[in-house]
Amino acid sequence: MAITAEKQTVTAETSMTAEEIIGELRKLEQQIRENECIFNMTMEHDLIEACIYDGKALRSRYRYYHNMARKLGIRVGAWQR
C-alpha cells in the first residue's frame, strides 16, 4: 500500500502533521496484519473472540485516520478489505 503526503498540513482538531497521520496508518496496517496472523493460528475460542474484537478496533482506528487524511488531501493508497 503506497502512502504519500502531498500536504504538510497540521489539523486544528488533532494537531497532527501529515507525516504523523501517515505514520499512524502504517503502524495500524502492520498491527492489522499481525492480528490476522494471530487469528489464523489461534485455536482457543476465547482467544479467537479477542482477536476478532481487536481486529475490529484496529480497523475502526484505521478508518478514522484514513478519513482524516482524505479531508486534509493526503494521498493514501486504498485499503483492500
N, CA, C and O atoms as CSV, one atom per row, in Angstrom:
chain,resi,resn,atom,element,x,y,z
A,1,MET,N,N,0.823,-1.175,0.000
A,1,MET,CA,C,0.000,0.000,0.000
A,1,MET,C,C,0.871,1.243,0.000
A,1,MET,O,O,1.667,1.458,0.915
A,2,ALA,N,N,0.718,2.040,-1.010
A,2,ALA,CA,C,1.517,3.256,-1.113
A,2,ALA,C,C,0.831,4.392,-0.371
A,2,ALA,O,O,-0.341,4.692,-0.595
A,3,ILE,N,N,1.587,5.005,0.506
A,3,ILE,CA,C,1.062,6.144,1.256
A,3,ILE,C,C,2.063,7.288,1.102
A,3,ILE,O,O,3.236,7.156,1.449
A,4,THR,N,N,1.577,8.408,0.576
A,4,THR,CA,C,2.462,9.558,0.391
A,4,THR,C,C,1.772,10.823,0.858
A,4,THR,O,O,0.547,10.933,0.794
A,5,ALA,N,N,2.547,11.763,1.322
A,5,ALA,CA,C,1.997,13.041,1.786
A,5,ALA,C,C,2.179,14.080,0.692
A,5,ALA,O,O,3.285,14.280,0.190
A,6,GLU,N,N,1.096,14.735,0.330
A,6,GLU,CA,C,1.188,15.832,-0.626
A,6,GLU,C,C,1.171,17.175,0.077
A,6,GLU,O,O,1.685,18.161,-0.453
A,7,LYS,N,N,0.579,17.226,1.275
A,7,LYS,CA,C,0.489,18.481,2.014
A,7,LYS,C,C,1.124,18.305,3.385
A,7,LYS,O,O,1.033,17.232,3.982
A,8,GLN,N,N,1.751,19.329,3.872
A,8,GLN,CA,C,2.361,19.325,5.195
A,8,GLN,C,C,1.447,20.072,6.157
A,8,GLN,O,O,1.894,20.988,6.848
A,9,THR,N,N,0.190,19.698,6.210
A,9,THR,CA,C,-0.826,20.430,6.949
A,9,THR,C,C,-0.931,19.915,8.384
A,9,THR,O,O,-0.785,18.721,8.647
A,10,VAL,N,N,-1.184,20.832,9.289
A,10,VAL,CA,C,-1.480,20.470,10.672
A,10,VAL,C,C,-2.970,20.675,10.874
A,10,VAL,O,O,-3.503,21.738,10.556
A,11,THR,N,N,-3.648,19.656,11.404
A,11,THR,CA,C,-5.095,19.775,11.594
A,11,THR,C,C,-5.390,20.528,12.871
A,11,THR,O,O,-4.647,20.424,13.847
A,12,ALA,N,N,-6.463,21.279,12.868
A,12,ALA,CA,C,-6.869,22.033,14.052
A,12,ALA,C,C,-7.418,21.109,15.119
A,12,ALA,O,O,-7.191,21.326,16.309
A,13,GLU,N,N,-8.148,20.067,14.698
A,13,GLU,CA,C,-8.800,19.201,15.672
A,13,GLU,C,C,-7.838,18.238,16.367
A,13,GLU,O,O,-8.083,17.865,17.514
A,14,THR,N,N,-6.777,17.834,15.727
A,14,THR,CA,C,-5.866,16.874,16.361
A,14,THR,C,C,-4.445,17.380,16.469
A,14,THR,O,O,-3.638,16.800,17.196
A,15,SER,N,N,-4.126,18.431,15.774
A,15,SER,CA,C,-2.771,18.985,15.698
A,15,SER,C,C,-1.742,17.930,15.308
A,15,SER,O,O,-0.644,17.890,15.863
A,16,MET,N,N,-2.101,17.081,14.355
A,16,MET,CA,C,-1.181,16.081,13.822
A,16,MET,C,C,-0.729,16.519,12.436
A,16,MET,O,O,-1.523,17.046,11.656
A,17,THR,N,N,0.536,16.301,12.133
A,17,THR,CA,C,1.048,16.603,10.804
A,17,THR,C,C,0.689,15.463,9.862
A,17,THR,O,O,0.276,14.386,10.294
A,18,ALA,N,N,0.851,15.716,8.582
A,18,ALA,CA,C,0.595,14.681,7.577
A,18,ALA,C,C,1.485,13.468,7.823
A,18,ALA,O,O,1.040,12.330,7.679
A,19,GLU,N,N,2.733,13.706,8.192
A,19,GLU,CA,C,3.662,12.595,8.440
A,19,GLU,C,C,3.206,11.748,9.627
A,19,GLU,O,O,3.337,10.524,9.605
A,20,GLU,N,N,2.673,12.395,10.657
A,20,GLU,CA,C,2.191,11.656,11.828
A,20,GLU,C,C,0.967,10.813,11.487
A,20,GLU,O,O,0.828,9.684,11.958
A,21,ILE,N,N,0.087,11.369,10.670
A,21,ILE,CA,C,-1.096,10.615,10.254
A,21,ILE,C,C,-0.672,9.413,9.418
A,21,ILE,O,O,-1.171,8.307,9.622
A,22,ILE,N,N,0.236,9.624,8.490
A,22,ILE,CA,C,0.731,8.530,7.656
A,22,ILE,C,C,1.424,7.482,8.518
A,22,ILE,O,O,1.266,6.283,8.289
A,23,GLY,N,N,2.189,7.931,9.505
A,23,GLY,CA,C,2.853,7.003,10.420
A,23,GLY,C,C,1.842,6.149,11.176
A,23,GLY,O,O,2.046,4.947,11.346
A,24,GLU,N,N,0.755,6.765,11.628
A,24,GLU,CA,C,-0.296,6.010,12.325
A,24,GLU,C,C,-0.940,4.994,11.393
A,24,GLU,O,O,-1.199,3.860,11.794
A,25,LEU,N,N,-1.199,5.396,10.150
A,25,LEU,CA,C,-1.787,4.472,9.183
A,25,LEU,C,C,-0.878,3.276,8.930
A,25,LEU,O,O,-1.337,2.135,8.894
A,26,ARG,N,N,0.410,3.541,8.756
A,26,ARG,CA,C,1.366,2.445,8.534
A,26,ARG,C,C,1.440,1.521,9.747
A,26,ARG,O,O,1.476,0.298,9.605
A,27,LYS,N,N,1.463,2.114,10.940
A,27,LYS,CA,C,1.509,1.312,12.164
A,27,LYS,C,C,0.256,0.443,12.277
A,27,LYS,O,O,0.340,-0.734,12.625
A,28,LEU,N,N,-0.894,1.026,11.983
A,28,LEU,CA,C,-2.141,0.275,12.059
A,28,LEU,C,C,-2.194,-0.835,11.011
A,28,LEU,O,O,-2.703,-1.921,11.288
A,29,GLU,N,N,-1.673,-0.571,9.809
A,29,GLU,CA,C,-1.628,-1.620,8.786
A,29,GLU,C,C,-0.825,-2.820,9.290
A,29,GLU,O,O,-1.234,-3.966,9.108
A,30,GLN,N,N,0.316,-2.553,9.922
A,30,GLN,CA,C,1.151,-3.626,10.462
A,30,GLN,C,C,0.414,-4.367,11.582
A,30,GLN,O,O,0.450,-5.596,11.638
A,31,GLN,N,N,-0.243,-3.635,12.461
A,31,GLN,CA,C,-0.970,-4.271,13.558
A,31,GLN,C,C,-2.125,-5.117,13.044
A,31,GLN,O,O,-2.420,-6.169,13.611
A,32,ILE,N,N,-2.777,-4.676,11.987
A,32,ILE,CA,C,-3.870,-5.455,11.393
A,32,ILE,C,C,-3.320,-6.756,10.809
A,32,ILE,O,O,-3.918,-7.817,10.989
A,33,ARG,N,N,-2.182,-6.681,10.110
A,33,ARG,CA,C,-1.564,-7.906,9.568
A,33,ARG,C,C,-1.185,-8.864,10.687
A,33,ARG,O,O,-1.409,-10.069,10.571
A,34,GLU,N,N,-0.611,-8.342,11.775
A,34,GLU,CA,C,-0.234,-9.188,12.910
A,34,GLU,C,C,-1.465,-9.821,13.548
A,34,GLU,O,O,-1.451,-10.999,13.906
A,35,ASN,N,N,-2.529,-9.036,13.689
A,35,ASN,CA,C,-3.776,-9.545,14.256
A,35,ASN,C,C,-4.331,-10.686,13.404
A,35,ASN,O,O,-4.809,-11.684,13.943
A,36,GLU,N,N,-4.271,-10.545,12.079
A,36,GLU,CA,C,-4.761,-11.590,11.181
A,36,GLU,C,C,-3.932,-12.859,11.306
A,36,GLU,O,O,-4.475,-13.963,11.269
A,37,CYS,N,N,-2.615,-12.708,11.455
A,37,CYS,CA,C,-1.754,-13.881,11.639
A,37,CYS,C,C,-2.089,-14.608,12.940
A,37,CYS,O,O,-2.212,-15.832,12.959
A,38,ILE,N,N,-2.235,-13.857,14.011
A,38,ILE,CA,C,-2.570,-14.451,15.306
A,38,ILE,C,C,-3.926,-15.142,15.218
A,38,ILE,O,O,-4.091,-16.254,15.721
A,39,PHE,N,N,-4.895,-14.492,14.584
A,39,PHE,CA,C,-6.222,-15.076,14.417
A,39,PHE,C,C,-6.138,-16.416,13.683
A,39,PHE,O,O,-6.785,-17.387,14.076
A,40,ASN,N,N,-5.337,-16.460,12.617
A,40,ASN,CA,C,-5.213,-17.684,11.821
A,40,ASN,C,C,-4.526,-18.821,12.568
A,40,ASN,O,O,-4.727,-19.987,12.227
A,41,MET,N,N,-3.726,-18.509,13.573
A,41,MET,CA,C,-3.004,-19.542,14.319
A,41,MET,C,C,-3.696,-19.949,15.616
A,41,MET,O,O,-3.304,-20.932,16.244
A,42,THR,N,N,-4.717,-19.207,16.019
A,42,THR,CA,C,-5.347,-19.430,17.312
A,42,THR,C,C,-6.396,-20.529,17.232
A,42,THR,O,O,-7.146,-20.623,16.260
A,43,MET,N,N,-6.436,-21.368,18.285
A,43,MET,CA,C,-7.409,-22.456,18.346
A,43,MET,C,C,-8.412,-22.280,19.485
A,43,MET,O,O,-9.509,-22.836,19.431
A,44,GLU,N,N,-8.053,-21.523,20.502
A,44,GLU,CA,C,-8.921,-21.331,21.662
A,44,GLU,C,C,-10.060,-20.370,21.346
A,44,GLU,O,O,-9.838,-19.295,20.789
A,45,HIS,N,N,-11.275,-20.762,21.701
A,45,HIS,CA,C,-12.461,-19.959,21.401
A,45,HIS,C,C,-12.350,-18.545,21.969
A,45,HIS,O,O,-12.640,-17.575,21.268
A,46,ASP,N,N,-11.935,-18.416,23.224
A,46,ASP,CA,C,-11.848,-17.089,23.843
A,46,ASP,C,C,-10.806,-16.207,23.166
A,46,ASP,O,O,-10.999,-14.998,23.037
A,47,LEU,N,N,-9.705,-16.811,22.734
A,47,LEU,CA,C,-8.670,-16.032,22.054
A,47,LEU,C,C,-9.108,-15.634,20.648
A,47,LEU,O,O,-8.762,-14.553,20.170
A,48,ILE,N,N,-9.857,-16.494,19.995
A,48,ILE,CA,C,-10.397,-16.156,18.679
A,48,ILE,C,C,-11.326,-14.957,18.811
A,48,ILE,O,O,-11.267,-14.020,18.014
A,49,GLU,N,N,-12.181,-14.998,19.821
A,49,GLU,CA,C,-13.106,-13.891,20.076
A,49,GLU,C,C,-12.345,-12.588,20.340
A,49,GLU,O,O,-12.734,-11.527,19.850
A,50,ALA,N,N,-11.272,-12.671,21.107
A,50,ALA,CA,C,-10.458,-11.496,21.407
A,50,ALA,C,C,-9.795,-10.953,20.138
A,50,ALA,O,O,-9.713,-9.739,19.952
A,51,CYS,N,N,-9.324,-11.847,19.268
A,51,CYS,CA,C,-8.714,-11.416,18.012
A,51,CYS,C,C,-9.725,-10.702,17.124
A,51,CYS,O,O,-9.400,-9.705,16.478
A,52,ILE,N,N,-10.943,-11.213,17.097
A,52,ILE,CA,C,-11.991,-10.569,16.299
A,52,ILE,C,C,-12.260,-9.167,16.838
A,52,ILE,O,O,-12.343,-8.208,16.071
A,53,TYR,N,N,-12.395,-9.053,18.150
A,53,TYR,CA,C,-12.652,-7.763,18.787
A,53,TYR,C,C,-11.501,-6.788,18.511
A,53,TYR,O,O,-11.730,-5.640,18.129
A,54,ASP,N,N,-10.265,-7.255,18.709
A,54,ASP,CA,C,-9.102,-6.399,18.466
A,54,ASP,C,C,-9.020,-5.979,17.001
A,54,ASP,O,O,-8.703,-4.828,16.699
A,55,GLY,N,N,-9.305,-6.905,16.095
A,55,GLY,CA,C,-9.269,-6.599,14.670
A,55,GLY,C,C,-10.268,-5.521,14.298
A,55,GLY,O,O,-9.959,-4.623,13.515
A,56,LYS,N,N,-11.467,-5.607,14.860
A,56,LYS,CA,C,-12.479,-4.584,14.584
A,56,LYS,C,C,-12.052,-3.225,15.117
A,56,LYS,O,O,-12.276,-2.201,14.471
A,57,ALA,N,N,-11.436,-3.216,16.298
A,57,ALA,CA,C,-10.959,-1.957,16.881
A,57,ALA,C,C,-9.852,-1.349,16.014
A,57,ALA,O,O,-9.841,-0.140,15.779
A,58,LEU,N,N,-8.927,-2.180,15.543
A,58,LEU,CA,C,-7.845,-1.691,14.686
A,58,LEU,C,C,-8.393,-1.121,13.383
A,58,LEU,O,O,-7.945,-0.071,12.921
A,59,ARG,N,N,-9.358,-1.812,12.796
A,59,ARG,CA,C,-9.943,-1.336,11.544
A,59,ARG,C,C,-10.700,-0.023,11.745
A,59,ARG,O,O,-10.690,0.838,10.865
A,60,SER,N,N,-11.347,0.132,12.884
A,60,SER,CA,C,-12.051,1.380,13.177
A,60,SER,C,C,-11.077,2.543,13.299
A,60,SER,O,O,-11.327,3.630,12.778
A,61,ARG,N,N,-9.961,2.307,13.993
A,61,ARG,CA,C,-8.948,3.356,14.111
A,61,ARG,C,C,-8.350,3.678,12.750
A,61,ARG,O,O,-8.092,4.843,12.446
A,62,TYR,N,N,-8.124,2.643,11.918
A,62,TYR,CA,C,-7.586,2.867,10.578
A,62,TYR,C,C,-8.545,3.748,9.779
A,62,TYR,O,O,-8.109,4.696,9.126
A,63,ARG,N,N,-9.848,3.447,9.822
A,63,ARG,CA,C,-10.840,4.255,9.106
A,63,ARG,C,C,-10.817,5.708,9.573
A,63,ARG,O,O,-10.921,6.630,8.763
A,64,TYR,N,N,-10.680,5.904,10.883
A,64,TYR,CA,C,-10.627,7.258,11.431
A,64,TYR,C,C,-9.463,8.040,10.821
A,64,TYR,O,O,-9.661,9.152,10.332
A,65,TYR,N,N,-8.260,7.480,10.841
A,65,TYR,CA,C,-7.089,8.171,10.301
A,65,TYR,C,C,-7.166,8.295,8.781
A,65,TYR,O,O,-6.713,9.291,8.217
A,66,HIS,N,N,-7.731,7.297,8.120
A,66,HIS,CA,C,-7.882,7.342,6.672
A,66,HIS,C,C,-8.810,8.494,6.282
A,66,HIS,O,O,-8.517,9.246,5.353
A,67,ASN,N,N,-9.922,8.627,6.991
A,67,ASN,CA,C,-10.849,9.731,6.713
A,67,ASN,C,C,-10.213,11.082,7.006
A,67,ASN,O,O,-10.433,12.044,6.270
A,68,MET,N,N,-9.430,11.162,8.074
A,68,MET,CA,C,-8.729,12.397,8.408
A,68,MET,C,C,-7.758,12.760,7.281
A,68,MET,O,O,-7.678,13.918,6.871
A,69,ALA,N,N,-7.028,11.768,6.790
A,69,ALA,CA,C,-6.071,12.005,5.713
A,69,ALA,C,C,-6.790,12.489,4.454
A,69,ALA,O,O,-6.310,13.395,3.773
A,70,ARG,N,N,-7.918,11.899,4.152
A,70,ARG,CA,C,-8.681,12.306,2.978
A,70,ARG,C,C,-9.161,13.745,3.092
A,70,ARG,O,O,-9.104,14.499,2.121
A,71,LYS,N,N,-9.636,14.129,4.279
A,71,LYS,CA,C,-10.102,15.502,4.488
A,71,LYS,C,C,-8.986,16.518,4.296
A,71,LYS,O,O,-9.225,17.645,3.862
A,72,LEU,N,N,-7.765,16.107,4.624
A,72,LEU,CA,C,-6.616,17.009,4.502
A,72,LEU,C,C,-5.976,16.963,3.123
A,72,LEU,O,O,-5.041,17.716,2.851
A,73,GLY,N,N,-6.465,16.088,2.249
A,73,GLY,CA,C,-5.894,15.975,0.915
A,73,GLY,C,C,-4.627,15.165,0.867
A,73,GLY,O,O,-3.859,15.271,-0.089
A,74,ILE,N,N,-4.391,14.353,1.885
A,74,ILE,CA,C,-3.219,13.477,1.906
A,74,ILE,C,C,-3.566,12.254,1.085
A,74,ILE,O,O,-4.598,11.622,1.314
A,75,ARG,N,N,-2.712,11.912,0.126
A,75,ARG,CA,C,-2.967,10.741,-0.708
A,75,ARG,C,C,-2.614,9.474,0.060
A,75,ARG,O,O,-1.509,9.323,0.581
A,76,VAL,N,N,-3.588,8.569,0.112
A,76,VAL,CA,C,-3.408,7.303,0.821
A,76,VAL,C,C,-3.860,6.188,-0.106
A,76,VAL,O,O,-4.944,6.257,-0.686
A,77,GLY,N,N,-3.021,5.148,-0.249
A,77,GLY,CA,C,-3.402,4.008,-1.071
A,77,GLY,C,C,-4.645,3.333,-0.504
A,77,GLY,O,O,-4.831,3.282,0.712
A,78,ALA,N,N,-5.479,2.824,-1.373
A,78,ALA,CA,C,-6.723,2.184,-0.942
A,78,ALA,C,C,-6.421,0.941,-0.118
A,78,ALA,O,O,-5.507,0.172,-0.419
A,79,TRP,N,N,-7.202,0.773,0.910
A,79,TRP,CA,C,-7.053,-0.394,1.779
A,79,TRP,C,C,-8.011,-1.447,1.276
A,79,TRP,O,O,-9.224,-1.237,1.314
A,80,GLN,N,N,-7.508,-2.575,0.806
A,80,GLN,CA,C,-8.319,-3.619,0.196
A,80,GLN,C,C,-8.779,-4.625,1.239
A,80,GLN,O,O,-8.044,-5.559,1.560
A,81,ARG,N,N,-9.974,-4.452,1.768
A,81,ARG,CA,C,-10.561,-5.394,2.734
A,81,ARG,C,C,-11.968,-5.662,2.352
A,81,ARG,O,O,-12.656,-6.429,3.027
